[in-house]
Amino acid sequence: MKTHSNTSQNGFTLIELLVVVAIIGLLSSVTLASVQTGRTKGENSAKIQLVKQYVNALALYRTSNINSTYPVVTSGTYFCLGTDNPSDTCYGNVSSENTTLNTALAPYISGPPASRSTIQAGAADMRGITYTCLNSACTEYSMRWVISGGNSICTIGTYDGLISSNTVCKYDSNVNAS
């Protein structure tokens, strides 16, 4: 004759353990998404602060320049602001560093710094800020840069389109200067 014991078993069932693991996985994925969003916003904010530093440096350069011009580069040709860009290029490898430009701005900005954030835009890496003169005398200039996300707001300058779902911003001294 069999006897039944009323002893209970301690521990969790396999189903209970799987439910706990699934919940932990869900919470970690939500946390990682939040961290990535925060990182992107931080990188965009850092690039915008760098743009503001360059706007101030260019204004100081013009004020101290006897001809009241900005650093002269070939009108319509964009050059990288800052140094330490990979292969001395930025903005999808279509712009190169200009030693004369960066040397001219060096007294007015610490560095000059390079933008460390790289945005993948198709086959090109978009990093840094570019600069060009809007006329041959360089009494006006334009800067362009890319920030992550197609719905990002250009808090300085104006919206200039999208590249691979990332926002292109521009700052023209004749339009955006206050």
N, C-alpha and C positions, 0 to 999 in steps of 0.2 A: 504494500500500500504506500502510495506517495503522500508525502506531507508537504504542504505549502508553507513556506516561511514568509513572514511579513517584514522581511528586511528590505530596506530601500537601498537603491544603488546611488552612490554619489557620483557627480560629474555632469557633463553636458552631453547632449546628443550631438550627432554629426550635423544635423539640420541647424541647431542653435549656433554651433560654431561657424557654419557657413554664412548664416545671417549676420553675425558679428563681423566677420571678415568682409562681407559685402558692404556693410555700413561704414567700416573704416576706410575701405577703398573709395567709396563715394565722397566721404569727407575730405580725404587727401586730394582727390581730383579737384574739388571745389577750392581748396586752399591753394593748390598750385596755380590754378587759373587766376586767383586773386593776386598772387605774388607776381605773376607774369604781367598782369595789367598794371600793377604798381611800378614794376621795373620799367615798362614802356613809358608810363607817364613821367617817371623820374628822368629818363633819358631825353624825352622831348623837352621837359622843363630845363634841363641842363643846356641843351642846344639853344633854346630861346634866350637863356641868360647869357650865353656866349655871343649870340647875335647882338644883344643889348650892349655888351662890352665893346664889340667892334663898332657899333654905331657911335658910342661915346669916344672911342679912340680916333675914329675918322673925323669927328667934330673937333676934337682937340688938335689933330694934325692940321686941319684946314685953318683953324684959328691961329696957329703958330706959323703957318706958311705965308710968306710975304705976298704970294700971288693969290691967296685965298682959294687954292685948289686942293682937291683930294689927291692921294698918290696916283700918279699918272701911269696907266697901263694902256695897252691897245684897246681902243673903244670897240665894244662888242665881243671881245675875247674874255672869257671868264677864267680867273685864276683862283687857286685855293688860298683861303685865309688860314694862317697857322702853319705849323711845321709838323713833322713826324707823321705825315700821311703815308700809307703804304705805297711804295714805288713813287713817292712824291706826287700822287694824283688823288683826286677826290671827285665826287659827283659823277660816278659811273665811269671813271677814267677818261673823261673828256676834258677835264680841267687839270692843270698842273700847278705845282707850287711856283711862286715867283719870289726869289730871294730878295730882290730890290723892294718889292711891295712889303714883305714881312719885316725887312730891316727898317723901312720907313715908319712902320707902325710900332715897332718894338718899344720905343720910349713911352708910348701912350697906353700900352697894355702889357700885363705881365705874361711873359711867354715868348712869343705869342702862342697860345695853346692851339692844339688840334682838337677837333671833335672826335672823341673816342667811340661814340656810338656809330655802328654801321648798320644800315638798313638794306636788306636784300631787295632789290627791285629788278625782277627778271634775272638776267645774267649779270647785271652790274651791281656793284656795291656802292651805295649812295652814302657818303659820309662827308662831314665838313660843311663849310660855308664857302660859297664862291663870290667873287667880286669882279666888277668891271666898271669902266667909265662909260657914261651915257653920251659923252661928246668928246671931241679931241682935246679940249682944254681941261677936261676932267673937273668941271665945276659941279657936276652931278654924277652920282654913282648908283649902281644897283647891286644888291646881294641876293643870292638864292640859296635855299637849303631845303632838305626833306625831313619831315617828321613822321613817325610811325602812325599808321592808321589813316584810313580814307575819310574819317569823320573828325579828324583832329582840327583844332582851331589855331590859326596863326595869330597868336596874341600880340605879336609885333609884326608890322608889315601887312601884306594882303595875300589871299589865296591865289595860287597860280596854277592850279590843276592837280592831276593825280599821276603818279608813276607807280604801276603795279600795286594799286590800292593803298598807296601812301601819299600823304599830303605834301605838295610842293608850296613853299611860301617864298615871297619875295619882298624886299624892302628897297624902294626907290627913293633916294634922298629928295628928289623934287616933288614927290607925292606924300611920303610918309613922315617927313621931318616936321617937327612942330615949331 
